[in-house]
Each structure stands twice: as structure tokens, then as C-alpha cells.
Amino acid sequence: MIFCNSNNFKNGLKIIFNKVPFNIEHVEFVKPGKGQTFIRTKIRNLINNRLLEKTLRSNENFELADIENIKISFLYKSEDTFYFMNLKNYDQISTKYNNIKNVLNWILQGEKYSGLVWNKNLISVIPKKFMNFKIYDFEKFSKNNVNSKNKLAILKNGIKICVPLFIKINDIIKIDTKNSKYVSRVKQ
């Protein structure tokens, strides 16, 4: 086990906090007029993706998390377990629904992703920032949105995305996976 003092915190450092791996996203060192220096930090739980704000004393020690970033490809799903292939050594690795529910819309068979492994378990799947999808159908217009400059497109995986009026069925569009928004039409 390797430990790190809170005085050495920096963005991107991965630590164990309450027996769970966290990623440090923001660090602010505060020196009050009187008293000991303390640290305000924002840390993201790598298992459930929740962000916590913590105030720590400047001399606290934390165990560094042994997190491995690997390239994986989605193979198949069985009940609430998702199976991926490690693209480096072709081993099969699995994870539960709860570890990937926040990116479930972007999990497609054969697609490549980044994965975070902790204690030999896949704890997180990270999709590409942008993904391309073919338009499968459109939601029907109602009388209330006739003057709208956008329409709702339905993708093959069932996701509904707001797109400009010039987009047609079978067009391929680029989507930002962070906010589920249309970016552009992809030339075919």
C-alpha cells in the first residue's frame, strides 16, 4: 500500500476514501488567518460517479488507489451482467448494471471503450466523447411544435435526440455522450 499526504493532492490523483476509490477533481489549499491549513476538495466516486465535497486537515494520509485504465470492447449482456473483452490480452471481464447505468445508452455491441479496473474488477466504462448514430425514425409532430426549429429523432438504441429539421431518416449524426446532444451531421 502506498499512502499520500493531503498536502500532495492534485487533480487526477486517485485515492481510497471510506474503502472506495475516488478521483480528485478539484483541490484548494486554504490558509486561514489563525489555525492550521486545510484543504477543500471535490472527489468523484469511481464506482457510482457521485461527486463529494470534503474539507480535510492538511496532514491527513490517504491510500493511493491502484486503478488500471484498459481498452475494452462490449461483447454481450446476460441479465444484469455486461461482458467486455480486454483488447490487450483478450481476456473476458464483466461488470454489473450498477457500475455502468450512467452510460448505458452508449453501450453498443462491438464498440470500443475505456475501462477502469480496481481490485481486478471493472468498476467503470467510459464511452468516447463523441459517437456516431444512424437515424432510425422521428417522433411525430404535434400541433404545438409546428414552428419549432428542431425535431425529435429516434436512434436505433431507442434514445431520442433533438436534431435540426434538415436531418432525415438514415442520416448519420454525431452525438456528444456527456450531455446527449446533437453535434453535427456526418458526411457519408
N, C-alpha and C positions, 0 to 999 in steps of 0.2 A: 504494500500500500504506500502510495506517495501522497504527502499532505502539502497543502498550500495555505499560506497565511493570507488573511483577508486584505492585508496591505498590498499584496501582489495580484489582486484581482484585475482582470482586464476583459474586455468584450470578447466573447467567443470561447472563453475558458469553460470547461465542463467539470462540475463538481458533484459530489454526493451530499444531499441535504435531506435529512429525515429518511435516510436509506433509499432515496430515489435520485436518479441522475437529473441534473439541471444544467441549462446553458445560461451563462451570464450574458445579458443583453445590454445592460447599462450599469455603469459604476460612477458614483460621485463621492469623492472624499470630502468630508466636512470637518473643519477645524473651528469649533466654537470659541468664543472669547475666553471662557473658563471651561475647564474639564478636558476630558480625553477626546481625541479624534474619533469619529465614527464614519461608517460607510453606508450610504443609501444605494441600494442595488435593485435592479429588476432582473429576476431569473425566471426562465421558462422551463416548466416540467417537460422533459423529453418523452414521457410516456403518455400523458393526457393533454399536452400542449397548453396548459394553463399558465398564465403569467402571474407571478407573485412579486410584490414589492416588499423588500425586507430592509430593516436598519440593523446593522451589525457593529459590534465593537471592532476596533482596529487590530486587535491582537488575537482574533479567533482563528482556529485552524480547521480546514475542511479537507476531506479526502478528495483527490482528483478522480474523476470518473474515467474508466478505461473504455472509451467509446470508439468503435471502429466504423468508418464510413465505407460502405461497399456498393458496387454496382449490381443491380438485380433486375430480373425480368419476371413479370407476372405470368404464372402458369395456369392455375385454376383455383376454384373456391369449392370447399366442402363444408356445408352447414355454416358455422361461424368462424371457420379457419381459412386463411388465404395462404396459398403456397407460391413461393417465388424461387427462382434459380439464381444462385450466386454466379455472376458472369466470369469471375476469376477462376474458380475451381470447379464449377458446375455442380456444386452440392445444392440440395434442396433445403430451403429454410422456410419456416412457417411463422405466422403471426395471427393473433386473434382480431376479431372485428373491432374491438375497443381501441386497439393501437392504431388503426387506420381509418376510423369512421369520419374524421375531419377531411380526408382526401378521397373518400370512397368514390365520388363522382368521376375522378380522373384515373381510376384503376381499370386498365383495359388489357385484355389478353395479348401477350407478346410484347407489350410496351416496356421500355427500359426506365428504371427509376434509380434514385439513390436510396440507400437504406442505412439506418443506424443500428448497430449491434452492440448490446451491452450484456455481459454475462452469458454469451453465446445465444442470446435471444434477440430476434428482430423486434425492436421497440418502436420504430418509426419508418414510414415510407414517404419519400419526398418526390413529388412529381416535378417535371420540368416546369420552368416558369411559364412557358407558352406551349400550347398543344393545338394541333390541327384536327378539326372535326368536319365531317360532311353533314350538310343539312338534310334531315330526313323528312320533315314536314313543317307546317306552320300552324299555329293556333288560329282559329277563325276570328275574323274581325267582328267586333260588336259595334253597334251604332254609336257608342260613347267614344270610341277611339278612331273614328274615320279620319280626323285631321291630324293624327299622330304622325311623327316622322320616323317612327320605329315600329317593328312588329316582333312578335314572339316566335322564335324559331325553335323547333324541337329537334334535338340531336339524336343520333342512333342509341345512345345510352340513356335516353329519356330526359335529359336535362333541358330546361327551357332557358334560352338566352335572348335578350333583346338585341335585335340587329336592324340595320338600316333597311329601308323599303326596297332598295335595288337588289338585295340578296334573293336568290332563287333556290328552289329545291335542287339538290346535288352539288351546289356550290360548296367549296371547302373554305372554312373560316378559321382564323387564328384566335384563340381564347387565352386570356390571362388567367391562370389557375389560382392565383392568390385571391382575386376578387370576383371570379366567374363572370368576367365582362368580355364582350366582343372587342377585338383589337383591329382586325382588318380581314379583307378577303384575300385568299391565297390564289395566285395565278396557277392555272392548271396546264 
